[in-house]
Amino acid sequence: MSNKSFTLIEVLAAIFLITVGIAAALIVINQTTAFTQVTSSKLVASYLAQEGIEIVKNIRDTNFLKIHKGVGGISWNSGLPSGTYYNFDYRSEAVPDDSNCPGKNYLKFESNFYKCSATANSQKLQRKITLTPDGSDILKVSVEVSWQERGREHQVIAQENLYKWLY
């Protein structure tokens, strides 16, 4: 007579293999979730860094429009003093922006926009702009967006040179 039942060792080996397989799958899912969250945050930070450059460009372009309209006493880089600044957002008309963002060093998502905030949200998004003149016709703009996620510091940096247009 043949015995077709499993021995205790075979059952334990099968349970061990199933447990290892499930544990490996859970680890892969956890790593994928973490990677997706960080990638999403990097995308947001990239857009916020580009927005920082666009804010500075907007201030420069507004100066050129004023000069073209004959407003006196204004230069192409008025409102763009050299230095490092945190307090500005899409509403800014000058850097530093003391009207909309006095003492507010974080960016917080409010009403479909990232605005200056004195308090940080869970990511602690912070945008730092550095303006460095290079001669009289070039302004070097560097924007760094930094945040904390999953116990680590992250940052995205964007740089661009702005030039004095001929007018």
C-alpha positions, 0 to 999 in steps of 0.5 A: 500500500502506498502512502500519499500523505505529506510528512511534517518536514515537507509541510514546514518546508512549504510554509517556509517557502510561502512565507519567504515569497510573501515577505519578498513581495511585501518588501518590493511593494514597500520599496516601490511605494517609497520610490513613487512618493520621492519621485512625485516630490521631485517632480513638484520640486522641479516645477517650484524651482522653475517657478522661482526662475520665472518669478525673477524673469517676470520682475526683469520683464516688468522692468523692461516694460516700464523702461519702454513706456518711459518710466524714469529712474528704473533699471533692468534689474530693479527689485532684484538685489544680489543675495539669498532669499526665501520669502517670495512666491508667484505673487511677488513683484520684487525680491525679497517680497516683504508685502506678501511673505514677511518672515515666511520661509516655507511653501505651503499648498493652499487654494491650488497654489504654493504660497509663502507660509510661516509654518511647514507642512509635512514635506517642509518645502523651502525655496531659496533663490540666490541672485548674483550679478556678473558684470552689469549685463548678467544676473545669475539666478540659482533656485534650490528647493529642499524638503525632508521625506522619509527621514532624508533631506532632498533638493532640486537646483535650477540655474539660469543667467538673465541678460540685460536686453537692448532697449 
